[in-house]
Amino acid sequence: MQKWHCFFVLIPMLVLGYGSASGADVSVSDATQECLDCHSIYHPGIVADWQNSRHAATTVQTAMAKTGAQRRVSSTEIPDPLKGTSVGCAECHTLRGASHADTFEHNGYDIHVVVSPDDCATCHAVEREQYARNIMALAEKNLSENHLYADLQRTILGTGEVRPDRVHFSPANAMTRADACYYCHGTRLTVTGTQVRDTDAGELEFPVIANWPNQGVGRVNLDGSRGACSACHTRHRFSIETARKPYTCKECHVGPDVPAFKVYSASKHGNLFSSMNRHWDFEAVPWTIGTDIQAPTCATCHISLTATPDGETINARTHQMSDRLGWRIFGLVYAHPQPRSPDTTVIRNRAGLPLPTDLNGTFAADFLIADDEMARRRSTMQRTCLACHDTSWVEGYFQRLDNTITVSNRSVRAATQLMQAIWKNGYAAGPDSGGSLFDEYIERRWSDIWLLYANNIRFVAAMAGGGDYGVFEDGRYHLTRALMDMQDWKETRELLKKKR
C-alpha cells in the first residue's frame, strides 16, 4: 500500500518537475526516483537542496572523465552501478548497507539514516583519507577518552550541587553533552531499538538512534567510522561555496576558547570579505587569488586549492586541516607544536598526564612534530600570504606571532606557578592529592587564563585581528587581571592562615 501511495503522487510531481535533477538532462536511478516520489511531498526542503546540488546535475561517469583540477572525484575505482546516474538519495543511503547498524527495510529497500565518511569515500577516497589524519576526525575520542578534558567538561556542563565544603558537579547527561561540547566534537551514535511511527504514508518502522541528530566533526558513526562530511558540506546540497565561506567554520569556531570567527570578522581580511564577497566566485576550482577572491577566508588558508592568475598552484587542496599549521595555539595548558598523531589520547607528559606539555611548559616532544616539520608547514602557509603581501610583511607578521606565543606562554607559566603554590599549601585540592584541576573557584580562574585569554591573544596574532580583541575583548587586560586575582586570592589565604 505504501508503494501504491508513492505511485499515485508520481504524476503531479513530474508535472512540477520533480522527476529530474535540477531540470537538467541527467537521469536518476530507479531507486532514487522512488525516494523522490514520496520525499518531494514530505520533505520538499531536502529535495530542493539536492536538486540544486552538483550531485544531482551530473553523473559519476561524467565526473570521472574530468581532468586536472576540474575532477572532483578522487577515487580511481567506482562500482559500475553508480556510474550512469546522478548521485541521489539511494546512491548514498543504500550504500554499504551491511556495514551500518541503522540499516532497515523501507519500502522494499535496505537504507540507513546516517551517511558516513566511509560512504563518501566511494567517490572521494583521497579527501576521506586526508580527513582521517585530522585532529577533528577524532574530536569525540580526544575529548571523551582524556580524563583531564573529561573532568574539565564535567565541571562546565555538570549539574551543580551546593555542599558544605564546595559546589560539586555531577556528570552531565547525554542530551546535555550532545547539546554542548559534543555538538561540535561529535556524538557516539548507537542503535537502541526500533520505533513504529504513524506517518502520512502509513505506519512505518524506523531505527531509534541514540545521540542523533549530530553533525560534529568527530562523530562516531554507525559503521564505526569517525567524522561527518556534513559538518562543512551541509546536507543535501554539499555546496563548495558553503564550505568556503567563514560562516560554516563559525558554527564551532566562534569563541571565546576558539575565537577564530570573531577575530576574523574584526580583521582586515574579514572586513574585505564582508564588504566585497558578493563579487567573488566561491565555486571556482582552482581558487585564483586576485581573480576569484581578493582576501582569504578560513578555507583559503587551511583547505583550498589556490592558484595565481597565470595558473601556478600556490597550495594544493587538503582535508587535513593541520597541513599548514606548525603551532597548535589552543593552549593545553600552553601553546605547543602540533601533535604527530590525530589521536591525542596517546600523549603523555613527563608526569604521566595526558597533556602535550608539562605544567612548567616543557613540551612532550615525543608526541609533537619536530622543528623541521614546523618549518615546512609554516612555509606552506606563507605561500598563501605571499600571494597578497611582500616578504617583509609576511616575515614581520610571523615574527610577531612567535613573540605572542612565547609571551603568552610565559604568562600562563606565571599563573600555573601560582596555582601550583596554592595546591602545595593545601588551599585547593590539586592533582597530587587526587583532586580535580578544575572544580574550585581559583582553579577556574587559572583555566580562564590559558583556556580563554591566552587563546584569544594567540588567535588575534595568528589571524591578523589586532587591536581590541587582543587587549580588552577577552585578551591581555583580562589575563593580567586574572593573574592579580590569583595572587590576591593566595595572599588572602596566607594572611588568614597566619591569624589562626
ZIKAMO-V612391 format. One record per residue. RES is the residue in one letter. SS is DSSP state (h for helix, s for strand, l for the rest). PHI is phi in whole degrees, 0 to 359 (* if undefined). OMEGA is omega in whole degrees, 0 to 359 (* if undefined). Layout:
res=RES ss=SS phi=PHI omega=OMEGA
res=RES ss=SS phi=PHI omega=OMEGA
This chain:
res=M ss=l phi=* omega=180
res=Q ss=h phi=296 omega=179
res=K ss=h phi=294 omega=177
res=W ss=h phi=298 omega=178
res=H ss=h phi=302 omega=180
res=C ss=h phi=297 omega=181
res=F ss=h phi=298 omega=184
res=F ss=h phi=289 omega=177
res=V ss=l phi=268 omega=184
res=L ss=h phi=294 omega=186
res=I ss=h phi=299 omega=178
res=P ss=h phi=298 omega=180
res=M ss=h phi=290 omega=178
res=L ss=h phi=296 omega=178
res=V ss=h phi=297 omega=181
res=L ss=l phi=279 omega=177
res=G ss=l phi=93 omega=182
res=Y ss=l phi=282 omega=186
res=G ss=l phi=278 omega=180
res=S ss=l phi=228 omega=183
res=A ss=l phi=273 omega=177
res=S ss=l phi=53 omega=181
res=G ss=l phi=76 omega=182
res=A ss=l phi=279 omega=180
res=D ss=l phi=275 omega=180
res=V ss=l phi=234 omega=184
res=S ss=l phi=283 omega=173
res=V ss=l phi=250 omega=178
res=S ss=l phi=290 omega=178
res=D ss=h phi=301 omega=181
res=A ss=h phi=294 omega=178
res=T ss=h phi=296 omega=178
res=Q ss=h phi=300 omega=177
res=E ss=h phi=297 omega=177
res=C ss=h phi=298 omega=182
res=L ss=h phi=297 omega=183
res=D ss=h phi=304 omega=180
res=C ss=h phi=267 omega=188
res=H ss=h phi=287 omega=172
res=S ss=h phi=296 omega=177
res=I ss=h phi=276 omega=188
res=Y ss=h phi=274 omega=182
res=H ss=l phi=225 omega=184
res=P ss=h phi=298 omega=179
res=G ss=h phi=294 omega=178
res=I ss=h phi=298 omega=182
res=V ss=h phi=295 omega=180
res=A ss=h phi=296 omega=177
res=D ss=h phi=301 omega=181
res=W ss=h phi=297 omega=182
res=Q ss=h phi=299 omega=179
res=N ss=l phi=267 omega=184
res=S ss=l phi=267 omega=173
res=R ss=h phi=295 omega=178
res=H ss=h phi=304 omega=183
res=A ss=h phi=284 omega=191
res=A ss=h phi=267 omega=182
res=T ss=l phi=212 omega=175
res=T ss=s phi=260 omega=178
res=V ss=h phi=298 omega=181
res=Q ss=h phi=298 omega=177
res=T ss=h phi=295 omega=180
res=A ss=h phi=296 omega=181
res=M ss=h phi=289 omega=180
res=A ss=h phi=282 omega=178
res=K ss=l phi=292 omega=180
res=T ss=l phi=234 omega=176
res=G ss=h phi=61 omega=184
res=A ss=h phi=293 omega=181
res=Q ss=h phi=283 omega=180
res=R ss=l phi=278 omega=181
res=R ss=l phi=266 omega=180
res=V ss=l phi=263 omega=184
res=S ss=l phi=265 omega=179
res=S ss=l phi=287 omega=180
res=T ss=l phi=267 omega=180
res=E ss=l phi=236 omega=180
res=I ss=l phi=229 omega=181
res=P ss=l phi=307 omega=183
res=D ss=h phi=306 omega=182
res=P ss=h phi=299 omega=182
res=L ss=h phi=270 omega=193
res=K ss=l phi=280 omega=194
res=G ss=l phi=271 omega=182
res=T ss=l phi=233 omega=174
res=S ss=s phi=293 omega=176
res=V ss=l phi=273 omega=185
res=G ss=l phi=245 omega=184
res=C ss=h phi=306 omega=186
res=A ss=h phi=293 omega=183
res=E ss=h phi=297 omega=179
res=C ss=h phi=260 omega=188
res=H ss=h phi=270 omega=173
res=T ss=l phi=246 omega=184
res=L ss=l phi=288 omega=174
res=R ss=l phi=55 omega=186
res=G ss=h phi=303 omega=182
res=A ss=h phi=294 omega=182
res=S ss=h phi=274 omega=187
res=H ss=l phi=256 omega=179
res=A ss=l phi=292 omega=182
res=D ss=l phi=263 omega=178
res=T ss=l phi=293 omega=180
res=F ss=s phi=213 omega=179
res=E ss=s phi=282 omega=182
res=H ss=s phi=215 omega=179
res=N ss=l phi=54 omega=176
res=G ss=l phi=90 omega=180
res=Y ss=s phi=237 omega=173
res=D ss=s phi=268 omega=183
res=I ss=s phi=237 omega=173
res=H ss=l phi=235 omega=184
res=V ss=l phi=285 omega=189
res=V ss=l phi=266 omega=175
res=V ss=l phi=272 omega=188
res=S ss=l phi=250 omega=175
res=P ss=h phi=304 omega=178
res=D ss=h phi=290 omega=171
res=D ss=h phi=290 omega=180
res=C ss=h phi=298 omega=181
res=A ss=l phi=297 omega=177
res=T ss=l phi=306 omega=178
res=C ss=l phi=252 omega=188
res=H ss=l phi=239 omega=188
res=A ss=h phi=294 omega=182
res=V ss=h phi=294 omega=180
res=E ss=h phi=297 omega=179
res=R ss=h phi=297 omega=181
res=E ss=h phi=293 omega=178
res=Q ss=h phi=294 omega=181
res=Y ss=h phi=297 omega=180
res=A ss=h phi=296 omega=178
res=R ss=l phi=273 omega=181
res=N ss=l phi=278 omega=167
res=I ss=l phi=300 omega=180
res=M ss=h phi=299 omega=182
res=A ss=h phi=297 omega=179
res=L ss=h phi=250 omega=185
res=A ss=h phi=299 omega=179
res=E ss=h phi=295 omega=181
res=K ss=h phi=296 omega=183
res=N ss=h phi=297 omega=176
res=L ss=h phi=271 omega=189
res=S ss=h phi=286 omega=185
res=E ss=l phi=254 omega=171
res=N ss=l phi=253 omega=190
res=H ss=h phi=295 omega=177
res=L ss=h phi=289 omega=179
res=Y ss=h phi=294 omega=178
res=A ss=h phi=296 omega=179
res=D ss=h phi=289 omega=176
res=L ss=h phi=299 omega=178
res=Q ss=h phi=302 omega=181
res=R ss=h phi=300 omega=183
res=T ss=h phi=284 omega=177
res=I ss=h phi=267 omega=185
res=L ss=h phi=264 omega=189
res=G ss=l phi=293 omega=178
res=T ss=s phi=279 omega=182
res=G ss=s phi=278 omega=177
res=E ss=s phi=223 omega=182
res=V ss=s phi=279 omega=176
res=R ss=l phi=240 omega=185
res=P ss=l phi=303 omega=185
res=D ss=l phi=273 omega=183
res=R ss=l phi=187 omega=173
res=V ss=s phi=278 omega=177
res=H ss=s phi=255 omega=182
res=F ss=s phi=240 omega=173
res=S ss=s phi=272 omega=183
res=P ss=l phi=303 omega=178
res=A ss=l phi=292 omega=177
res=N ss=l phi=283 omega=187
res=A ss=h phi=298 omega=181
res=M ss=h phi=292 omega=177
res=T ss=h phi=296 omega=179
res=R ss=h phi=299 omega=181
res=A ss=h phi=293 omega=181
res=D ss=h phi=272 omega=186
res=A ss=l phi=238 omega=186
res=C ss=h phi=301 omega=186
res=Y ss=h phi=277 omega=170
res=Y ss=h phi=301 omega=179
res=C ss=h phi=267 omega=181
res=H ss=h phi=293 omega=182
res=G ss=l phi=104 omega=178
res=T ss=l phi=265 omega=175
res=R ss=s phi=260 omega=184
res=L ss=l phi=275 omega=174
res=T ss=s phi=217 omega=175
res=V ss=s phi=269 omega=184
res=T ss=s phi=253 omega=181
res=G ss=s phi=156 omega=177
res=T ss=s phi=230 omega=182
res=Q ss=s phi=217 omega=176
res=V ss=s phi=267 omega=180
res=R ss=s phi=244 omega=176
res=D ss=s phi=270 omega=184
res=T ss=s phi=257 omega=176
res=D ss=l phi=296 omega=179
res=A ss=l phi=263 omega=182
res=G ss=s phi=104 omega=179
res=E ss=s phi=283 omega=180
res=L ss=s phi=229 omega=181
res=E ss=s phi=256 omega=182
res=F ss=s phi=229 omega=173
res=P ss=s phi=287 omega=173
res=V ss=s phi=261 omega=186
res=I ss=s phi=247 omega=177
res=A ss=s phi=288 omega=179
res=N ss=l phi=68 omega=174
res=W ss=l phi=249 omega=11
res=P ss=l phi=275 omega=175
res=N ss=l phi=194 omega=173
res=Q ss=l phi=229 omega=180
res=G ss=l phi=295 omega=189
res=V ss=l phi=294 omega=180
res=G ss=l phi=244 omega=182
res=R ss=l phi=307 omega=175
res=V ss=s phi=268 omega=189
res=N ss=l phi=273 omega=186
res=L ss=l phi=278 omega=169
res=D ss=l phi=252 omega=178
res=G ss=l phi=89 omega=179
res=S ss=l phi=284 omega=180
res=R ss=s phi=240 omega=177
res=G ss=l phi=115 omega=178
res=A ss=l phi=210 omega=178
res=C ss=h phi=301 omega=182
res=S ss=h phi=290 omega=175
res=A ss=h phi=299 omega=180
res=C ss=l phi=248 omega=180
res=H ss=l phi=260 omega=193
res=T ss=l phi=298 omega=179
res=R ss=l phi=293 omega=354
res=H ss=l phi=249 omega=179
res=R ss=l phi=268 omega=177
res=F ss=l phi=53 omega=189
res=S ss=l phi=282 omega=174
res=I ss=h phi=292 omega=178
res=E ss=h phi=297 omega=178
res=T ss=h phi=299 omega=182
res=A ss=h phi=294 omega=183
res=R ss=h phi=274 omega=181
res=K ss=l phi=271 omega=187
res=P ss=h phi=292 omega=180
res=Y ss=h phi=297 omega=179
res=T ss=h phi=295 omega=178
res=C ss=h phi=292 omega=181
res=K ss=h phi=303 omega=185
res=E ss=l phi=307 omega=180
res=C ss=l phi=244 omega=187
res=H ss=l phi=251 omega=182
res=V ss=l phi=243 omega=172
res=G ss=l phi=96 omega=8
res=P ss=l phi=278 omega=179
res=D ss=l phi=285 omega=176
res=V ss=l phi=231 omega=192
res=P ss=l phi=273 omega=188
res=A ss=h phi=302 omega=186
res=F ss=h phi=291 omega=183
res=K ss=h phi=290 omega=175
res=V ss=h phi=292 omega=178
res=Y ss=h phi=302 omega=182
res=S ss=h phi=299 omega=182
res=A ss=h phi=271 omega=183
res=S ss=l phi=275 omega=175
res=K ss=h phi=298 omega=177
res=H ss=h phi=300 omega=180
res=G ss=h phi=295 omega=178
res=N ss=h phi=297 omega=179
res=L ss=h phi=294 omega=178
res=F ss=h phi=300 omega=184
res=S ss=h phi=295 omega=181
res=S ss=h phi=277 omega=194
res=M ss=h phi=241 omega=192
res=N ss=h phi=296 omega=179
res=R ss=h phi=294 omega=179
res=H ss=h phi=263 omega=185
res=W ss=l phi=269 omega=178
res=D ss=l phi=255 omega=183
res=F ss=l phi=267 omega=180
res=E ss=l phi=256 omega=188
res=A ss=l phi=294 omega=174
res=V ss=l phi=226 omega=357
res=P ss=l phi=291 omega=178
res=W ss=s phi=271 omega=185
res=T ss=s phi=270 omega=181
res=I ss=s phi=285 omega=183
res=G ss=l phi=97 omega=179
res=T ss=l phi=250 omega=180
res=D ss=l phi=278 omega=179
res=I ss=s phi=221 omega=179
res=Q ss=l phi=242 omega=175
res=A ss=l phi=200 omega=185
res=P ss=l phi=281 omega=162
res=T ss=l phi=252 omega=179
res=C ss=h phi=305 omega=184
res=A ss=h phi=295 omega=180
res=T ss=h phi=302 omega=185
res=C ss=h phi=277 omega=192
res=H ss=h phi=251 omega=192
res=I ss=l phi=226 omega=201
res=S ss=l phi=285 omega=168
res=L ss=l phi=284 omega=182
res=T ss=s phi=243 omega=183
res=A ss=s phi=214 omega=173
res=T ss=l phi=275 omega=179
res=P ss=l phi=301 omega=178
res=D ss=l phi=269 omega=173
res=G ss=l phi=92 omega=179
res=E ss=l phi=283 omega=180
res=T ss=s phi=291 omega=174
res=I ss=s phi=270 omega=175
res=N ss=s phi=217 omega=178
res=A ss=l phi=285 omega=177
res=R ss=l phi=293 omega=176
res=T ss=l phi=215 omega=172
res=H ss=l phi=251 omega=169
res=Q ss=l phi=260 omega=192
res=M ss=h phi=297 omega=183
res=S ss=h phi=273 omega=182
res=D ss=h phi=306 omega=185
res=R ss=h phi=247 omega=183
res=L ss=l phi=239 omega=174
res=G ss=l phi=271 omega=180
res=W ss=s phi=275 omega=167
res=R ss=s phi=257 omega=189
res=I ss=l phi=279 omega=176
res=F ss=l phi=288 omega=190
res=G ss=l phi=287 omega=178
res=L ss=l phi=221 omega=1
res=V ss=l phi=270 omega=182
res=Y ss=l phi=248 omega=168
res=A ss=l phi=298 omega=188
res=H ss=s phi=203 omega=175
res=P ss=s phi=300 omega=180
res=Q ss=l phi=301 omega=177
res=P ss=s phi=296 omega=176
res=R ss=l phi=291 omega=184
res=S ss=l phi=249 omega=174
res=P ss=l phi=293 omega=177
res=D ss=l phi=273 omega=184
res=T ss=h phi=280 omega=178
res=T ss=h phi=291 omega=180
res=V ss=h phi=278 omega=185
res=I ss=l phi=289 omega=173
res=R ss=l phi=220 omega=173
res=N ss=l phi=275 omega=186
res=R ss=l phi=294 omega=178
res=A ss=l phi=273 omega=180
res=G ss=l phi=85 omega=179
res=L ss=l phi=277 omega=181
res=P ss=l phi=281 omega=181
res=L ss=l phi=234 omega=181
res=P ss=l phi=283 omega=175
res=T ss=s phi=220 omega=167
res=D ss=l phi=286 omega=178
res=L ss=l phi=291 omega=175
res=N ss=l phi=269 omega=176
res=G ss=l phi=100 omega=179
res=T ss=l phi=293 omega=182
res=F ss=s phi=287 omega=170
res=A ss=l phi=279 omega=196
res=A ss=h phi=301 omega=182
res=D ss=h phi=297 omega=184
res=F ss=h phi=252 omega=186
res=L ss=s phi=241 omega=182
res=I ss=l phi=295 omega=183
res=A ss=l phi=276 omega=184
res=D ss=h phi=301 omega=182
res=D ss=h phi=293 omega=177
res=E ss=h phi=289 omega=175
res=M ss=h phi=299 omega=180
res=A ss=h phi=294 omega=179
res=R ss=h phi=297 omega=181
res=R ss=h phi=293 omega=178
res=R ss=h phi=297 omega=180
res=S ss=h phi=298 omega=178
res=T ss=h phi=297 omega=178
res=M ss=h phi=297 omega=184
res=Q ss=h phi=294 omega=177
res=R ss=h phi=300 omega=177
res=T ss=h phi=292 omega=180
res=C ss=h phi=299 omega=185
res=L ss=l phi=289 omega=176
res=A ss=l phi=291 omega=181
res=C ss=l phi=237 omega=185
res=H ss=l phi=236 omega=178
res=D ss=l phi=280 omega=187
res=T ss=h phi=299 omega=183
res=S ss=h phi=296 omega=178
res=W ss=h phi=297 omega=184
res=V ss=h phi=294 omega=180
res=E ss=h phi=295 omega=178
res=G ss=h phi=297 omega=179
res=Y ss=h phi=296 omega=181
res=F ss=h phi=288 omega=174
res=Q ss=h phi=296 omega=178
res=R ss=h phi=294 omega=176
res=L ss=h phi=297 omega=178
res=D ss=h phi=302 omega=179
res=N ss=h phi=297 omega=180
res=T ss=h phi=297 omega=178
res=I ss=h phi=297 omega=180
res=T ss=h phi=298 omega=184
res=V ss=h phi=290 omega=180
res=S ss=h phi=294 omega=176
res=N ss=h phi=296 omega=177
res=R ss=h phi=296 omega=178
res=S ss=h phi=296 omega=177
res=V ss=h phi=296 omega=177
res=R ss=h phi=298 omega=179
res=A ss=h phi=298 omega=179
res=A ss=h phi=297 omega=182
res=T ss=h phi=290 omega=175
res=Q ss=h phi=299 omega=176
res=L ss=h phi=298 omega=182
res=M ss=h phi=295 omega=179
res=Q ss=h phi=295 omega=177
res=A ss=h phi=293 omega=178
res=I ss=h phi=296 omega=177
res=W ss=h phi=297 omega=183
res=K ss=h phi=298 omega=181
res=N ss=l phi=277 omega=176
res=G ss=l phi=80 omega=179
res=Y ss=l phi=283 omega=174
res=A ss=l phi=212 omega=182
res=A ss=l phi=271 omega=183
res=G ss=l phi=261 omega=185
res=P ss=h phi=296 omega=182
res=D ss=h phi=293 omega=179
res=S ss=h phi=258 omega=179
res=G ss=l phi=83 omega=181
res=G ss=l phi=272 omega=176
res=S ss=l phi=283 omega=175
res=L ss=l phi=276 omega=194
res=F ss=l phi=226 omega=191
res=D ss=l phi=257 omega=174
res=E ss=l phi=237 omega=187
res=Y ss=h phi=306 omega=185
res=I ss=h phi=293 omega=175
res=E ss=h phi=292 omega=177
res=R ss=h phi=293 omega=177
res=R ss=h phi=295 omega=176
res=W ss=h phi=296 omega=181
res=S ss=h phi=291 omega=173
res=D ss=h phi=304 omega=185
res=I ss=h phi=296 omega=184
res=W ss=h phi=267 omega=182
res=L ss=h phi=276 omega=184
res=L ss=h phi=246 omega=192
res=Y ss=h phi=289 omega=179
res=A ss=h phi=296 omega=177
res=N ss=h phi=299 omega=181
res=N ss=h phi=300 omega=180
res=I ss=h phi=301 omega=183
res=R ss=h phi=289 omega=179
res=F ss=h phi=296 omega=177
res=V ss=h phi=299 omega=180
res=A ss=h phi=293 omega=183
res=A ss=h phi=288 omega=187
res=M ss=l phi=245 omega=177
res=A ss=l phi=56 omega=180
res=G ss=l phi=281 omega=173
res=G ss=l phi=62 omega=170
res=G ss=l phi=58 omega=191
res=D ss=h phi=301 omega=184
res=Y ss=h phi=294 omega=177
res=G ss=h phi=268 omega=184
res=V ss=h phi=240 omega=188
res=F ss=l phi=266 omega=181
res=E ss=l phi=268 omega=180
res=D ss=l phi=61 omega=182
res=G ss=l phi=248 omega=189
res=R ss=h phi=298 omega=179
res=Y ss=h phi=301 omega=181
res=H ss=h phi=289 omega=179
res=L ss=h phi=296 omega=182
res=T ss=h phi=293 omega=177
res=R ss=h phi=295 omega=178
res=A ss=h phi=295 omega=175
res=L ss=h phi=298 omega=177
res=M ss=h phi=298 omega=178
res=D ss=h phi=302 omega=182
res=M ss=h phi=295 omega=179
res=Q ss=h phi=296 omega=180
res=D ss=h phi=296 omega=179
res=W ss=h phi=300 omega=179
res=K ss=h phi=295 omega=181
res=E ss=h phi=295 omega=178
res=T ss=h phi=299 omega=178
res=R ss=h phi=296 omega=180
res=E ss=h phi=292 omega=178
res=L ss=h phi=294 omega=179
res=L ss=h phi=298 omega=180
res=K ss=h phi=294 omega=180
res=K ss=h phi=292 omega=183
res=K ss=h phi=282 omega=182
res=R ss=l phi=285 omega=*
